[in-house]
Amino acid sequence: MAGVERKTKENKPVIAICYDFDKTLSPDDMQAQGYIQAVYDGDVSSFWKESNEMAEKYGMDNNLAYMYKMVQEARGKIVLTRKRLEEYGAKVKLFPGVEEWFERIRKYGDEHNVIIEHYIISSGLKEMIEGTSVAKAGAFEKIYASSFMFDERDVPIWPAQVVNFTNKTQFLFRIEKGTLDVNDSGVNDFFLPEEYRVPFRNIVYIGDSDTDIPCMKLVNTYGGHSIGVYNNDTFDKSKVYKMINDNRIRFFVPSDYSEGSELDKLIKAIIDRTAVNEVLEDIHYNCKEECTNNNRDKINEKMKYTKMSLILSLNGSSSFATTHAVINDLLSIEGWKKDECEMLIDIALSNSQVLYILNDEDVKKFYKKIIKILGHSSRRVKEIEGYLE
């Protein structure tokens, strides 16, 4: 796709750590940490209740419903702009250790010859996430989240992107192939397993709830690492227990991103394992490539023998029936080399059995093909062309 920048396979393994945002990096929904209180007359739970009821009433996506309600509730109270949303995002509280987490884990990866990239895949608002301190510090390779289209005054007028629990999975495939732009149709292109920039075994997904299950299941199924987090203040593990029982996640830990925390140790163990495992994967693909090349050499050798046998049969043909049979076999072969074509031209001129039926449909078709491959008009080629005319 013209104008779209794609990431290509690196000379070192890449681990993509993908995060939900609300209740994964932050203790609460981002809208409930300043925005709702500023524009809505009721409490936070009432805002979400009304939003969900509207979605049910009109058959709307729940995320479209909350985006519409955010714009609706702001009317006459504040001028809702991109800048205002980023300002609310700047007030969003983060779990312990989040501020230092991304750079520390990236540095640990560098020390172990592994590239670490952090991605957000969230149903929250991109504009608010972009306003957080970690996003402004450049923590994320890409933020995939619901977002608005803005007019010339920077006021939201339409949803630009809606990310819900089912379409979250598309972004994992984008990360896998390096086709990060949401409009890049290259995500549908065929890749050999060894060509993936970030194979699923090197994808980590960290989330907290049912909305993360499709991504967690996908990553888990294809050999990656799905991690459920729970709030260490409430110590409610009911969701992560269910997710591990349902084989959605492999691990669960408190949402504490501090150095030395359970999550910190777990991610570092995944990096350590990846560094070793990718060496084995490289050896495997090298062995596989050598085997493929060996098979190709055998096929080429067999084809070379087949072609030479047919050339000799044509040269020794003493009947029209035999000549037609050999020509039929020759027509089925592709990849003629020029020296082989020269031999076939010589045979046509020296063997009367071939020359006499040169304008029969099958023989003519074959020799026109040979002349085209040679791509020149030597004396002998011109002589054959004369017979064909």
C-alpha positions in Angstrom: 0.0 0.0 0.0 1.6 3.3 -1.2 2.7 5.7 1.5 2.3 3.2 4.4 5.4 2.5 6.5 5.7 -1.1 7.5 8.0 -2.7 10.0 10.2 -5.5 8.7 11.8 -8.5 10.5 14.7 -7.5 12.7 18.1 -9.2 13.2 17.1 -9.7 16.8 14.0 -11.2 18.3 11.1 -8.8 19.0 8.7 -9.2 22.0 5.5 -7.2 21.7 3.9 -6.5 25.1 0.3 -5.5 24.5 -1.8 -3.9 27.2 -5.4 -3.1 27.8 -5.6 0.2 29.6 -8.5 0.7 31.9 -8.0 -1.5 35.1 -4.9 -2.9 33.6 -2.6 0.1 33.7 -5.1 2.3 35.5 -7.3 1.4 38.5 -10.5 2.7 36.9 -12.1 3.6 33.6 -10.3 6.7 32.3 -13.6 8.6 31.8 -14.4 8.1 35.5 -11.2 10.0 36.6 -12.3 13.6 35.9 -14.3 13.8 32.8 -17.6 12.3 34.0 -17.5 14.4 37.3 -17.0 17.6 35.2 -19.9 17.2 32.8 -22.4 14.7 34.2 -25.0 15.5 36.8 -25.2 11.9 38.2 -22.6 9.6 39.6 -20.1 7.5 37.5 -22.2 4.3 37.7 -25.3 6.1 36.4 -23.3 7.4 33.4 -22.3 3.9 32.4 -25.8 2.5 33.1 -27.4 5.1 30.8 -24.8 4.6 28.2 -25.3 0.8 28.2 -29.1 1.2 28.1 -28.8 3.5 25.1 -26.7 0.9 23.3 -29.2 -1.8 24.0 -32.2 0.3 23.0 -30.7 1.3 19.6 -28.6 -1.9 18.9 -25.4 0.2 19.2 -21.9 -0.9 20.0 -21.3 -0.1 23.6 -18.3 1.9 22.8 -20.1 4.0 20.2 -22.7 4.6 22.9 -20.3 5.9 25.5 -18.5 8.1 22.8 -21.9 9.6 21.8 -22.8 10.2 25.4 -19.5 11.9 26.2 -20.1 14.4 23.4 -23.8 14.8 24.4 -23.1 15.4 28.1 -20.5 18.0 27.3 -22.8 20.3 25.4 -23.4 23.6 27.2 -21.0 22.7 30.0 -17.5 22.5 28.4 -16.1 22.9 24.9 -15.0 19.3 24.3 -11.8 19.3 22.2 -8.9 17.0 21.5 -6.8 19.2 23.9 -9.4 18.9 26.6 -9.5 15.1 26.3 -5.7 15.0 26.5 -5.9 17.1 29.7 -8.4 14.7 31.3 -6.0 11.9 30.2 -3.1 13.6 32.0 -5.1 13.3 35.3 -5.7 9.5 34.9 -4.2 7.6 37.8 -1.8 4.7 37.1 -1.0 1.6 39.0 2.2 1.5 41.1 5.4 1.4 39.0 3.7 2.1 35.6 5.6 5.4 35.1 9.0 3.6 35.1 7.9 0.3 33.8 8.1 0.7 30.0 11.7 2.0 29.8 13.0 -0.4 32.4 11.6 -3.4 30.6 12.9 -2.1 27.3 16.3 -1.7 28.8 16.2 -5.3 30.2 15.4 -6.5 26.8 18.4 -4.6 25.3 20.7 -6.3 27.8 19.4 -9.7 26.7 19.6 -9.0 22.9 15.8 -8.8 22.6 13.8 -5.8 21.2 10.9 -4.9 23.5 7.9 -2.9 22.0 4.9 -1.8 24.1 1.4 -1.5 22.5 -1.9 -0.4 23.8 -5.0 -2.3 22.6 -7.9 -0.6 24.4 -11.6 0.2 24.1 -10.8 3.4 25.9 -10.2 6.8 24.2 -7.0 7.2 22.2 -7.0 10.9 22.8 -7.1 10.5 26.6 -4.4 7.8 26.5 -2.2 10.1 24.5 -2.6 12.7 27.3 -1.1 10.4 29.9 2.4 11.0 31.1 3.6 7.6 29.9 2.3 8.1 26.3 3.8 11.6 26.2 7.1 10.1 27.2 7.0 7.8 24.2 6.3 4.6 26.0 4.1 3.0 23.2 5.1 1.8 19.8 1.4 2.2 18.8 -1.9 3.0 20.5 -4.9 1.1 19.2 -8.0 2.6 20.8 -11.3 4.1 20.1 -10.9 7.7 18.7 -12.8 10.7 17.4 -12.7 12.5 14.1 -12.3 16.2 14.8 -13.4 19.3 12.8 -11.2 22.4 12.1 -11.8 23.6 15.6 -10.6 20.3 17.0 -14.1 19.4 18.2 -15.2 15.8 17.9 -17.8 15.3 15.2 -17.7 11.5 14.5 -16.1 8.3 15.6 -12.9 7.7 13.7 -12.1 4.3 15.2 -14.1 2.0 17.5 -12.2 -0.8 19.3 -14.4 -3.4 20.9 -13.5 -6.8 22.5 -13.9 -8.8 19.2 -12.0 -6.5 16.8 -9.1 -6.1 19.2 -7.7 -9.3 17.8 -7.0 -7.7 14.3 -4.2 -5.5 15.9 -2.4 -8.6 17.1 -2.1 -9.8 13.5 -0.9 -6.3 12.5 1.8 -6.5 15.1 2.7 -10.0 14.0 3.3 -8.9 10.4 4.6 -5.3 11.0 1.6 -3.8 9.1 0.8 -1.4 11.9 -1.3 1.2 10.0 -5.0 0.5 10.5 -5.7 1.1 6.8 -2.9 -1.2 5.6 -4.5 -4.1 3.7 -1.1 -5.9 3.9 -2.3 -7.5 7.1 -4.1 -10.0 4.8 -1.0 -10.9 2.8 0.5 -14.4 3.1 3.7 -14.7 5.2 5.8 -17.8 5.8 6.1 -18.6 9.5 9.8 -17.6 9.5 8.9 -14.2 7.9 6.7 -12.9 10.8 8.2 -9.9 12.5 6.7 -10.8 15.8 5.5 -14.4 15.8 2.7 -15.1 18.3 5.1 -17.0 20.6 6.7 -13.6 21.2 3.5 -11.7 21.9 2.5 -10.9 25.5 -1.0 -9.7 26.3 -1.8 -8.2 29.6 -5.5 -7.5 30.6 -8.0 -7.7 33.4 -11.5 -8.7 32.2 -13.9 -10.3 29.8 -13.2 -7.7 27.1 -9.7 -9.0 26.8 -10.6 -12.7 26.4 -10.5 -12.9 22.5 -7.0 -11.5 22.5 -5.9 -13.6 25.5 -7.3 -16.8 23.9 -5.7 -16.0 20.5 -2.3 -15.4 22.1 -2.6 -18.4 24.4 -3.6 -20.7 21.5 -0.6 -19.8 19.3 2.1 -20.1 22.0 2.3 -16.6 23.3 1.9 -15.4 26.9 -1.5 -14.1 28.2 -1.4 -12.6 31.7 -4.4 -11.6 33.8 -3.9 -8.8 36.4 -6.0 -8.0 39.4 -6.1 -4.9 41.7 -3.8 -5.5 44.7 -5.9 -3.1 46.8 -9.2 -5.1 46.5 -7.4 -8.4 46.1 -10.4 -9.6 44.0 -9.1 -12.6 42.0 -12.5 -13.9 40.8 -11.9 -12.8 37.2 -8.4 -14.2 36.9 -9.4 -17.5 38.5 -12.2 -17.9 35.9 -9.8 -16.9 33.0 -7.2 -19.5 34.0 -9.9 -22.2 34.5 -11.2 -21.4 31.0 -7.6 -21.6 29.6 -7.7 -17.9 28.6 -4.5 -17.0 30.4 -1.4 -18.8 31.5 -0.5 -16.5 34.5 -2.1 -14.0 36.8 -0.4 -11.4 39.0 -1.2 -8.2 40.9 -1.3 -5.0 38.8 1.9 -3.8 40.4 4.5 -2.7 37.8 7.2 -1.9 40.3 10.7 -3.3 40.0 10.9 -6.7 41.8 7.1 -7.2 41.7 5.6 -10.5 40.5 4.8 -9.0 37.1 8.3 -7.6 36.8 9.8 -11.0 37.5 7.4 -12.8 35.1 8.0 -10.5 32.2 11.8 -10.7 32.7 11.5 -14.5 32.7 9.6 -14.4 29.4 12.4 -12.2 28.0 15.0 -14.7 29.2 13.2 -17.6 27.7 12.6 -15.8 24.4 16.3 -15.0 24.1 17.2 -18.7 24.3 14.2 -20.0 22.4 14.8 -17.7 19.4 18.3 -19.2 19.0 16.6 -22.6 18.7 14.0 -21.3 16.3 16.8 -19.9 14.0 18.6 -23.2 14.1 15.3 -24.9 13.2 14.6 -22.6 10.2 18.2 -22.9 9.0 17.8 -26.7 9.0 14.4 -26.4 7.3 15.9 -24.1 4.6 18.8 -26.5 4.0 16.4 -29.4 3.6 14.2 -27.4 1.2 17.3 -26.4 -0.9 18.4 -30.0 -0.9 14.9 -31.1 -2.1 15.0 -28.4 -4.7 18.4 -29.5 -6.0 17.1 -33.1 -6.3 14.1 -31.9 -8.2 16.3 -29.8 -10.5 18.6 -32.8 -11.1 15.7 -35.0 -11.9 14.2 -32.5 -14.2 17.6 -32.0 -16.0 17.8 -35.8 -16.5 14.2 -35.9 -17.8 14.8 -33.1 -20.3 18.0 -34.7 -21.6 16.3 -38.0 -22.0 13.5 -36.4 -24.0 16.0 -34.4 -26.2 17.8 -37.7 -27.0 14.5 -39.4 -27.7 13.5 -36.6 -30.1 16.9 -36.8 -31.8 16.6 -40.5 -32.3 13.0 -40.5 -33.3 12.4 -42.6 -36.5 8.6 -42.3 -36.8 6.0 -39.5 -36.8 4.1 -41.2 -33.9 7.2 -41.2 -31.7 8.0 -37.6 -32.6 4.4 -36.4 -31.6 4.6 -38.4 -28.4 8.0 -36.9 -27.4 6.8 -33.4 -28.4 3.8 -33.8 -26.1 6.1 -34.6 -23.2 8.4 -31.7 -24.1 5.4 -29.2 -24.1 4.7 -30.1 -20.4 8.1 -28.9 -19.3 9.0 -25.3 -18.2 12.3 -23.8 -17.5 14.2 -24.5 -20.6 17.8 -23.3 -20.7 19.3 -21.6 -23.8 21.8 -24.4 -24.4 19.0 -26.9 -24.4 17.0 -24.8 -26.8 20.0 -24.7 -29.2 20.1 -28.5 -29.1 16.4 -28.7 -29.9 16.9 -26.3 -32.9 19.7 -28.5 -34.2 17.5 -31.6 -33.9 14.7 -29.9 -35.9 17.1 -29.1 -38.7 18.9 -32.5 -38.8 16.1 -35.0 -38.1 13.8 -35.3 -41.1 11.1 -36.8 -38.9 10.9 -33.6 -37.0 11.4 -31.2 -39.9 8.7 -32.8 -42.0 6.0 -32.3 -39.4 7.3 -28.9 -38.1 4.0 -27.2 -39.0 1.8 -29.7 -37.2 0.0 -27.9 -34.4 1.8 -29.4 -31.5 5.3 -29.3 -33.0 4.8 -25.7 -34.2 3.6 -24.6 -30.8 6.7 -26.2 -29.1 9.2 -24.7 -31.4 7.7 -21.2 -31.3 8.1 -21.5 -27.5 11.8 -22.5 -27.9 12.5 -19.6 -30.3 10.9 -17.1 -27.9 13.1 -18.4 -25.0 16.3 -18.0 -27.2 15.3 -14.4 -27.9 17.6 -14.0 -30.9 17.6 -14.6 -34.6 20.7 -16.7 -35.5 21.0 -18.3 -38.9 19.6 -21.6 -37.6 16.7 -19.9 -35.8 15.8 -17.9 -39.0 15.9 -21.2 -40.9 13.4 -22.7 -38.5 11.2 -19.6 -38.7 11.2 -19.9 -42.5 9.8 -23.5 -42.2 7.2 -22.3 -39.7 6.0 -19.6 -42.0 
